Amino acid sequence: MGGGMAGLLAARVLSDAFTDVTVVDRDVLAGVEGPRRGVPQGRQAHGLQARGLAVIEELLPGITEEMVKDGAPLGDMTANVRLIFDGERIRNSPSGLMTLTLSRPFLERHVRARVQVLPNVTFRERLDVCGLVTAAGASRVTGVRVRAAGGGAGGGGAEEVLPADLVVDATGRGSRTPVWLREFGYSEAAVDRLDVRLGYATRQYRMARDTLERGECEIAVVASVESPRGAMCVKTEDDLLMVVVNGMLGDHPPTDPDGFLEFVRSLQAPDAYEAIKDLDPVGPPVGHRFPANLRRRYERLRRFPRGLVLLGDSVCSLNPAYAQGMTVAALGALVLRDHVADGRLPRPRPYFRDLARRAVGPAWRLTTSADLAFPGVVGPRPPAVRLGHAYVRRLQVAARYDEEVARAYLRVVALVSPASSLMRPAVLWRVLRASRGGSRAGRAA
């Protein structure tokens, strides 16, 4: 259920283990070039972390080269991205953390094309999922009930039952699985929520020759406690510059052209404004709202029906300012692949525990900890979290001058290395040296 990134990657891994895989979505999927109605955030700038790109390449070998040939810029996260923390640039040097800067529809179109040609994968478009079909006292899901999209609850077309050995809910943040489980008599999964009241807006521009420095594919002005507004200027396919600005806790960017540009001008660093102030825009700014990080703790349920699993935003929806969502969905697809290997059906509790450990948990801790650094975000801050905030501030200062620290930090942000790697003695020593005045020596080195 769901033909977005999570659903497509799920279909890819299931195609190796099942005779037939059906992707059901209420949108038209085949041949779509631009944003889809069912993905309202599709018009916004998206980031694909290095780990996410590596997973997609593993599942669909050669797709990176295909997208680069089709116009997607490929760059190194520390060598080709101008990263700015607290108004200061971090040290640029090659890291091997490769990233594509592209639009969400471009990425989806290429992944969808590769999945759609798999001989045992079928797309069923313009269908609403009305509910789950169960057996054995609702202890097992055996399929889904669908109806032509737009039919409504009271009619508008006959229902059809699609039988299935396994149903994967990849419908996103608005997943109806919690409602269906309650109707079947199951306990509700606990929900972790951290309100951030993020607002962001995106506008595209035609690039000029000197818009970015030589070799650059992105400028990222990261929001901080002192300046809680951020921006990304991303070179995408067709030599367009996609500019997204964001503000937390109700400080939302305007969507009128003058207000949008003034918001960019207000950032702590002038880099984004200088890049776009003389460019020709392509269309008006488009806004979007993200109220809160949301995590459904299915791994804590003692009872859960066999034949049903969830993936992607259906389980965990993260603050998009950190660009973790698609990478977490890709990591979840690897978990699903392992749990259907050798013709097995996933056992719910082991699957959800593995999903929490390998995909959802690390990104959730990283994202919510970063959000809790902002004093206006309401949530618990135990001593370990406060200590982590203090250390990250020092680490970001050290990253301005020390390329080893910058690489270590970006490996964590890219979900390649665990956060604990930042406490390795070699990194810790470099951070402490910078905070004690060794930064000038580090710059000279």
C-alpha positions in Angstrom: 0.0 0.0 0.0 1.6 3.2 -1.2 3.7 3.9 -4.3 6.1 6.5 -2.9 9.8 5.8 -2.1 9.1 3.5 0.8 6.5 1.5 -1.2 8.8 1.3 -4.3 11.8 0.0 -2.4 9.6 -2.4 -0.5 8.3 -3.8 -3.8 11.8 -4.2 -5.0 12.9 -6.3 -2.1 9.7 -8.3 -2.1 10.1 -9.1 -5.8 13.0 -11.4 -4.9 10.9 -13.4 -2.4 7.4 -13.5 -3.7 5.8 -14.7 -6.9 3.7 -11.6 -7.4 4.0 -8.1 -5.9 1.2 -5.5 -6.3 1.7 -1.8 -5.6 -1.5 -0.1 -4.8 -1.8 3.7 -4.9 -4.6 6.3 -5.2 -2.5 8.4 -7.7 -1.5 7.7 -11.3 2.0 6.4 -11.1 3.1 5.3 -14.6 4.6 8.0 -16.8 4.3 10.8 -14.2 7.0 13.3 -14.5 6.2 16.0 -11.9 4.9 16.1 -8.4 2.0 13.8 -7.5 -1.2 14.9 -5.8 -0.7 12.3 -3.1 2.7 13.7 -2.2 2.0 17.4 -1.3 5.6 17.8 -0.1 6.9 16.7 -3.5 7.3 20.3 -4.7 9.7 20.9 -1.8 13.5 20.4 -2.0 14.5 17.0 -0.7 17.8 15.6 0.5 19.1 12.1 0.0 21.8 11.2 2.5 24.8 9.2 1.4 23.6 6.1 3.2 20.3 6.3 1.4 21.9 6.7 -2.0 24.1 3.7 -1.3 21.1 1.5 -0.3 19.2 2.5 -3.4 22.2 1.7 -5.6 22.5 -1.7 -3.9 18.9 -2.5 -4.6 18.9 -1.0 -8.1 22.5 -1.4 -9.4 23.5 1.3 -11.9 20.7 3.7 -11.0 23.1 6.4 -9.8 24.9 6.5 -13.1 21.5 6.6 -14.9 20.4 9.6 -12.9 23.7 11.4 -13.4 23.4 10.9 -17.1 19.9 12.3 -17.0 21.2 15.5 -15.4 21.3 14.9 -11.6 24.4 16.5 -10.1 26.6 14.1 -8.0 28.8 15.6 -5.3 30.8 14.9 -2.2 29.0 16.0 1.0 32.1 17.7 2.4 33.9 18.7 -0.8 31.0 19.9 -3.0 28.6 21.3 -0.4 29.0 24.6 1.3 27.9 23.8 4.9 27.4 26.7 7.3 26.9 26.4 11.0 26.3 29.5 13.2 27.3 31.7 10.2 30.6 30.0 9.6 31.6 27.5 6.9 33.0 24.1 7.9 36.2 22.8 6.4 35.9 21.5 2.8 37.7 18.3 1.9 36.8 15.0 0.1 35.0 12.5 2.4 33.7 9.8 0.0 30.2 10.6 1.2 28.4 11.0 -2.2 25.1 12.6 -2.6 22.8 13.4 -5.5 21.1 16.8 -5.5 17.8 16.4 -7.3 14.1 16.9 -7.0 11.8 14.3 -5.4 9.8 13.7 -8.6 13.0 13.1 -10.5 14.2 10.5 -8.0 10.8 8.8 -7.7 10.5 8.6 -11.5 13.8 6.8 -11.9 13.2 4.4 -9.0 9.6 3.7 -10.2 10.8 3.0 -13.8 13.3 0.4 -12.5 10.7 -1.2 -10.2 7.9 -1.2 -12.8 9.9 -3.3 -15.3 10.4 -6.1 -12.8 8.4 -9.0 -14.3 6.5 -9.9 -11.2 5.6 -6.4 -10.0 2.2 -4.9 -11.0 1.0 -1.3 -10.4 -2.6 -0.8 -9.5 -3.4 2.9 -9.8 -6.2 5.1 -8.8 -7.4 2.8 -6.0 -8.3 3.6 -2.4 -7.6 1.0 0.2 -10.8 0.7 2.2 -9.6 -1.8 4.8 -7.8 -5.0 5.6 -9.1 -8.5 5.1 -8.4 -10.9 8.0 -8.8 -14.5 9.0 -8.6 -16.7 12.1 -10.2 -14.2 14.4 -8.2 -11.3 13.0 -4.9 -12.9 13.9 -3.8 -12.8 10.3 -4.1 -10.3 7.5 -5.0 -12.0 4.2 -5.5 -9.1 1.8 -6.9 -5.6 1.3 -10.2 -4.2 0.2 -9.9 -1.5 -2.6 -12.3 0.7 -4.5 -11.7 3.2 -7.3 -10.2 6.4 -5.9 -12.8 9.1 -5.1 -15.6 6.7 -4.6 -16.1 7.7 -1.0 -17.2 5.6 2.0 -20.8 5.3 0.9 -20.4 4.1 -2.7 -19.0 5.2 -6.0 -17.9 1.8 -7.1 -17.8 -1.8 -6.0 -15.1 -3.0 -3.7 -12.5 -5.5 -4.8 -10.5 -7.8 -2.6 -6.8 -8.2 -3.4 -5.6 -11.4 -1.6 -2.1 -11.4 -0.2 0.3 -13.5 1.9 1.9 -10.2 3.1 0.6 -6.6 3.2 3.1 -3.8 3.6 1.7 -0.4 4.7 3.9 2.3 3.1 1.1 4.9 3.0 3.0 7.4 5.0 2.2 9.6 8.0 -1.5 9.3 7.5 -1.5 5.5 7.7 -4.9 4.1 8.7 -3.4 0.9 10.2 -3.8 2.2 13.8 -7.6 2.6 13.2 -7.9 -0.8 11.6 -6.0 -2.5 14.4 -8.2 -0.9 17.0 -11.3 -2.2 15.1 -9.8 -5.7 15.2 -9.4 -5.5 18.9 -5.7 -4.9 19.1 -4.0 -2.5 21.6 -2.9 0.8 20.2 0.8 1.3 19.6 2.3 4.0 21.9 3.1 7.2 20.0 6.2 9.4 20.6 5.6 12.9 19.5 7.9 16.0 19.5 6.3 19.2 18.3 8.5 21.5 16.2 5.8 23.5 14.2 8.2 23.7 11.3 7.3 25.6 8.2 9.2 25.7 5.0 8.9 27.1 1.5 10.6 26.3 -1.8 11.2 28.3 -4.9 13.1 27.4 -8.1 15.5 29.7 -10.0 17.4 29.5 -13.2 21.0 29.3 -12.4 23.7 31.7 -13.7 27.3 30.8 -14.4 28.5 32.1 -11.1 25.6 31.1 -8.9 27.7 28.5 -7.0 31.4 28.3 -6.5 33.3 25.9 -8.8 32.4 22.3 -8.2 29.6 23.1 -5.7 26.2 21.4 -5.9 24.6 22.9 -2.7 24.7 25.6 -0.1 23.3 24.6 3.3 22.8 27.3 6.0 21.9 25.2 9.0 19.5 26.6 11.6 20.9 27.0 15.1 19.8 28.1 18.5 21.1 31.6 17.9 19.5 31.8 14.5 16.6 29.3 14.1 16.1 29.8 10.4 17.8 27.7 7.8 18.1 27.3 4.0 19.3 25.0 1.3 20.2 26.1 -2.2 20.3 22.9 -4.2 21.5 22.5 -7.8 19.1 20.0 -9.4 18.5 18.5 -12.8 18.0 20.9 -15.7 20.4 23.3 -14.2 17.8 24.7 -11.8 18.5 25.9 -8.3 15.9 24.8 -5.8 15.9 27.0 -2.7 14.1 25.9 0.4 14.0 28.0 3.6 12.6 26.8 7.0 11.7 28.2 10.4 10.7 26.4 13.6 8.1 27.0 16.3 5.8 29.0 14.1 8.4 31.2 12.5 7.4 30.2 9.0 8.7 31.7 5.8 6.3 33.7 3.7 5.2 32.4 0.3 4.9 35.8 -1.4 8.0 36.5 -3.6 9.1 39.6 -1.6 8.6 38.0 1.7 10.4 34.8 0.7 13.4 36.8 -0.5 13.5 38.9 2.7 13.4 35.7 4.8 16.5 34.4 2.9 18.1 37.8 3.5 17.5 37.4 7.3 19.6 34.3 7.6 22.7 34.4 9.8 25.0 33.9 6.8 24.5 35.8 3.5 25.5 33.0 1.2 22.0 31.9 0.2 20.8 35.4 -0.4 23.9 36.4 -2.4 23.4 33.3 -4.6 19.8 34.0 -5.6 19.3 37.8 -5.3 19.8 38.4 -9.0 18.4 35.1 -10.4 15.3 34.7 -12.4 12.7 32.6 -10.5 10.7 29.8 -12.0 7.2 30.0 -10.5 6.2 31.3 -7.1 7.3 30.0 -3.7 5.4 26.9 -2.4 4.9 26.4 1.3 4.4 23.3 3.5 3.9 22.7 7.2 5.3 19.9 9.4 3.8 19.9 12.9 5.8 17.3 14.8 8.1 14.3 14.7 6.0 11.2 15.1 7.0 7.6 15.9 4.6 4.7 16.4 6.1 2.1 18.7 4.9 -1.1 17.1 7.9 -2.9 18.4 6.3 -2.6 21.9 3.1 -4.4 21.1 2.7 -7.9 22.5 0.0 -8.8 19.9 0.1 -8.0 16.2 -1.6 -9.8 13.2 0.6 -11.9 11.0 0.8 -11.0 7.3 1.1 -7.2 8.0 4.1 -4.9 8.4 4.7 -1.2 8.1 7.6 0.8 6.6 8.8 4.4 6.2 6.7 7.3 7.5 3.9 4.9 8.4 6.1 4.1 11.4 8.2 7.2 11.8 7.9 10.7 10.4 10.9 12.9 11.0 11.6 16.6 10.8 12.4 17.1 7.1 14.9 19.8 7.8 17.4 17.1 8.5 16.7 15.1 5.3 16.6 11.7 6.9 13.2 10.4 5.8 14.0 8.7 2.5 17.2 7.2 3.9 15.3 5.7 6.8 12.8 4.3 4.3 15.6 2.7 2.4 17.2 1.2 5.5 13.8 -0.2 6.4 13.6 -1.9 3.0 16.8 -3.7 3.9 15.3 -4.9 7.1 12.2 -6.1 5.2 14.5 -7.9 2.8 16.2 -9.8 5.6 12.8 -10.8 7.2 11.4 -12.3 3.9 14.5 -14.2 2.9 14.3 -17.9 2.1 10.5 -17.6 1.6 9.7 -16.7 5.2 6.9 -14.4 6.2 8.0 -11.7 8.7 7.2 -12.4 12.3 5.8 -9.0 13.5 7.7 -8.6 16.8 11.1 -9.5 15.5 10.6 -7.4 12.4 9.5 -4.3 14.3 12.3 -4.6 16.8 14.8 -5.0 14.0 13.3 -2.0 12.2 13.6 0.1 15.4 17.2 -1.0 16.0 18.6 -0.7 12.5 16.5 2.1 10.8 14.1 4.1 12.9 15.8 4.4 16.3 19.2 5.9 15.3 17.5 8.6 13.1 14.9 9.3 15.7 17.4 9.9 18.4 19.6 12.0 16.1 16.7 14.2 14.8 14.8 14.7 18.1 18.1 15.5 20.0 18.9 18.2 17.4 15.3 19.6 17.8 15.6 19.6 21.6 18.6 22.0 21.3 16.1 24.7 20.5 14.8 26.0 23.9 11.2 26.5 22.6 10.8 22.8 21.8 9.0 21.1 24.7 10.4 17.8 25.7 12.6 16.0 28.3 16.2 17.0 28.4 18.0 14.5 30.7 21.7 15.3 31.5 23.0 13.0 28.7 21.0 15.1 26.1 22.2 18.4 27.5 25.8 17.2 27.5 25.3 16.0 23.9 24.1 19.5 22.9 27.1 21.1 24.5 29.5 18.7 22.8 27.9 19.1 19.3 28.3 22.9 19.6 32.0 22.4 20.2 32.2 19.8 17.5 30.6 22.2 14.9 33.2 24.9 15.8 36.0 22.4 15.4 34.6 21.3 12.0 35.2 24.8 10.7 39.0 24.2 10.9 39.5 20.4 11.1 38.6 18.3 8.1 38.8 15.1 10.1 36.1 16.4 12.6 34.0 17.6 9.6 34.1 14.2 8.0 33.3 12.4 11.2 30.3 14.7 11.9 28.9 14.3 8.4 29.2 10.5 8.5 26.8 10.6 11.4 24.4 13.1 9.7 24.5 10.9 6.6 23.5 7.9 8.8 26.7 6.1 7.7 28.3 6.0 11.2 26.6 5.8 14.6 26.5 8.9 16.8 28.8 7.1 19.3 31.6 7.4 16.7 31.9 11.1 17.6 33.1 10.1 21.0 36.1 8.1 19.7 39.3 9.4 21.3 40.7 10.7 18.0 37.6 12.8 17.3 37.2 13.9 21.0 40.8 15.1 21.2 40.5 17.2 18.0 37.2 18.8 19.3 38.8 19.6 22.7 41.9 21.0 21.0 39.7 23.3 18.9 37.7 24.5 21.9 40.9 25.3 23.8 42.3 27.6 21.1 43.9 25.1 18.8 41.6 26.0 15.9 44.0 28.4 14.4 46.7 25.8 14.3 44.2 23.4 12.9 43.4 25.8 10.1 47.1 26.3 9.3 47.6 22.6 9.1 
